[in-house]
Structures are given as structure tokens and as C-alpha cells.
Amino acid sequence: MKKILTGLALTAAFAFAENWNGTLLDQTCFDQQNAALKDSGKAADACAATNTTSAFALEVGGKVYKLDAASNDKASTALKGRADRTAPGEKPGKIMAKVSGSESAGTIKADTVELQ
């Protein structure tokens, strides 16, 4: 009975998960560029995530969501596991990601981070 209740609770939790598809950004760069440029679109274009990024954000249709600490770890692991890494000194391209989880006050708590 306990296993059934646990399974139902997990199923219910995942049933309410939201999904976002967007561009993975370097959050620190984005915050700095957005403050300087006063244009989130240009800031997002200038701040693609890299293998050294430790704080991530996700730009979805012009809106930028920050990832929480645990989600940053998931994004970092996914990024470092990519087969098509950018060479040192080379400008990184846009990295598309699918994130599933929950959002509160502009911050996503991700269950999964998948790079596309």
C-alpha cells in the first residue's frame, strides 16, 4: 500500500510539471549586459552559455527565467556532456534546451534539463 501511495504522489508531482523550450544563457553575463544595454533581447544574444558557465538562465519567447542552484548543476552536467563542445576561444553558438519543472517568481526549479 505504501508503494502505491508513493507512486501516486510522484505521478501527481510530475503531472503538474511545466515544460519550457528556449535558449540556455549565462545568467551572470545576461544580468550585466541587460543592466548595461537596457535591452533583454540584445543581452540574451550576447550571453550564450558555455562550458564554464555556473549560473544559467533560459530565454523563452523574450522572457528570461533564472534557474535555481540545483537546476544550475543539472544544466552544467548536461552542457559538459555535450558532444559538440565549443573550442577554447571560439564564440559559442546558441544552445537550445528543454527544461521540465516548476516556476516561481521567475525562477525555474528543474526536474530535467535536456540540451537539443
N, C-alpha and C positions, 0 to 999 in steps of 0.2 A: 504494500500500500504506500509506503514511504517513497519507493522508487517512482511510482505512478504520479504522486503529488509533485515530486521534484521535477519529473519530466514535463508535467503540465505547467509548472511555474516557469521553466526555461522556455517552453514553447510560447507562452504568453509574453515573456520578455522580448523574444525575437520578433513576435508578431507586431510589436509597436515600434520596431526599429525603422529609422528613416534611411534613405539612400541618397547620396549626392554624387554626381559625376562632374568633375571640374579639373582645374589646373592646380597642381601642387606648387606652393610657393615657399620661399624662405621668409618666415614671419618677421624676423628682425630686420631684414632688408626692406620688406614691404612697409613696416611701420616707419622706418626712417625716410624712405622715398615718398611715402604718402604725405608725411608731415612737410617735406620739402617742396613737393610738386603740387600738393593740394588736388591731386587727380589720381584716384584709385586705379583707373584703367592703365595709365602710364606706369604707375608704381608696380602693378601686377606684371606688366610686360617686362619690366627691368629686373624682376626678382624671382626667376625660376629657382626651384630647389636644386641643390647639388648634393654630392656625397658627403660634404662637410656640414650640411645644414643640421641644426639640432632642434630648432623650433619651427614648426610648419604651420601653414595656413592653406586653405582651399578656396579658390576663387570659382564661384558658380554663378554664371549669368550676371556678372557685375557685382555680386555680393561676396564679401570675403569673410570666411569663418576661420577662427583660430582653432587649433587642435589642442586638447589638454595634454598633460605630461605623459600619461600612458599611451595616448594616441601618437604623440611625437615619437615614442620608442617604436611603435608599430610601423610608422611611416619611414623611419630611419632604417629599420631592418629590411623593409620592402625595397627601399631605394638602393641599399648596399648590395642586395641580392640581384639587382638588375643585370641582365647580360650585356646591354648596350650602354655601358658607362661612358661618360664624357672624359676625354683625355685631359690631363692636367693642363691648365692654361687655356683650354678651349671653352668658348662660351656655351653654356648648357642650353639645350632647347627646352621647349615646354614639356612638362611631364604630366600626363593625364592620369587621374586617379579616380577610383570608385571607392567611396567611403560609406560604410553602413554603421549606424549607431544612433545616438540621441543628441539633440542640440538644446542648449540652454544659454540664453543671453549672448548669443553669437559665438559660443564655444562648443565644438563637437567633441563628444566622448565616443570614440570609435570602437566598435566591436571588431571590425575588419578594415584594413586598408589594402586595396589591390591596385597595382600600377597597370596601366593599359598601354 
